[in-house]
Amino acid sequence: MNISFFLPMIPPTVTHQEKQVHVVNDKPVFYEPAELKAARSKLEAHLAKYKPEKKYTGAVRLLVKWCFPITGKHHHGEYKTSKPDTDNLQKLLKDVMTKVGFWKDDALVASEIIEKFWADVPGIYISITDLEE
């Protein structure tokens, strides 16, 4: 089973790395700031429409193209070389895809291709290829 889809949205720039910590009774307690919670909810809402009927249970390739709205002197299709870093973007996305039910565990992502672009139409293009078919 292979699926591809485009989430038309301004991609969230807040990343999983932005969790916060505070101390309660001399113990660290981690929490998500409001901006990270909002990004997670936004991704969940968009991804839920494309949840596969059955979760992937074997190795998959995940191709993600992050398309950011054009700013400054950039042009459509130009690679985006500024923050956020692709690895930080992917962590939140894969966590949400796991929660929504794309696969039983994001450890199944055995191959990953991630690109960031400036684009006329902002959003996130996602393609999942079953590597065990």
N, C-alpha and C positions, 0 to 999 in steps of 0.2 A: 504494500500500500504506500503510494507516494502522494503527497499533497503539497500544494503551493497556494499562497494567497497574499494579498496586500492589505495592510491595515492603514487606511487613510487617516493620518493623525499627525500632529506635531510630536515627534518622538520625545519621550521624557529624557531629560539630561541629568536628572538626579540618579544616583547609582546606589547599588547595594552597599557600597563602601561607606555610605553616609549614615550608617546606624550610629546611635549615640549611646553613651553609658552614663549612668549616675550611680551613686553608692547609697544603698539602703541597708542599715544594720551592719555596716562594715563589709558588705558584699556588693560586687558590681552587678548592676541590672541593666541589660541592654534593651533599647527600645528604638522604634522607628519614628523619626520626626514626621510631622504632618505632610511635608512635601513628598517624602518617600512613600508614605501610605497612599497618598493621592496617585502617585505614579503607578504603584502596584495595582490599585483599583482600576485605573484607566486601562492598563494592559489586560487585566482579567476580563473586563467588559468587552474589549475588542476581540480577544482571543477566544472567548467562549463560543462565538459564532462559528468557529472553525475546528472545534474539538472533534477529533476523529471518533467514529462509532466505537472502535476498539482501541485501547491504549497500545502503543508500540511496546513490544516486550523483548526485542532484540536490537542489535546494533543499527544505528541510524546516522545519516549525514545531515547536518543542519546548516543550511545556507541562509544567511541573514544579510540583507542590504538595508542599512539605516539611511534614510533619505531626509536630510535636514533642510528646513526652509532657507532659501538663498538670502545671504546678508552681504553687505559691502560690495566688493568687486568680484565676488565669486560668480561662477556660471553653472548652469545645469550640467550635471554629470561629472563635475570636478570632484576629485577625492577631497574629503574633509580631513585635514591633518591636525585639527585642534581638539581640545577636550570636548566631551568625555572620551576616555580610552575605550577601545572596543571590548576588552576583557571585562571592564566594569559594567558596560551596557549589557553584555551577554549574561552575566550572573543573575541580574534581576529578571531578565526575560526568561531564562531557562527555569528559574525557580517558579515563576508564574505559570509557565507551560506545564510544569510538573503538577502544580496545585490544580490547574484547570482540568488535567487528565489527558495530556498528549502522550505521556509515557509513564511507566511505573517509577522511573528514577532517571534523572538527567545524566547519570553516569552512562546511560545507553548511547549518548552522543559520542560516537567513536571518531567522527570526522566533522570538522567545523570550518566553515568559510564565512568570514565576517568582513563586511566592507562598509565604509561610511562615505556618503556623498552629499554634495549640495544638490538640491533638486527643485524643479518647478512645482512638483506635487510632493509635499512631505508625507512621510509614512514609513512603514516597516514592511519590506517584502520578506516573506519566509517560505522556504522550501524544505520539506523533510523527505529524505529518500531512505527507504528501507534497504539496508545493506545485506539483508539475509534472504531476499526474494530469489 
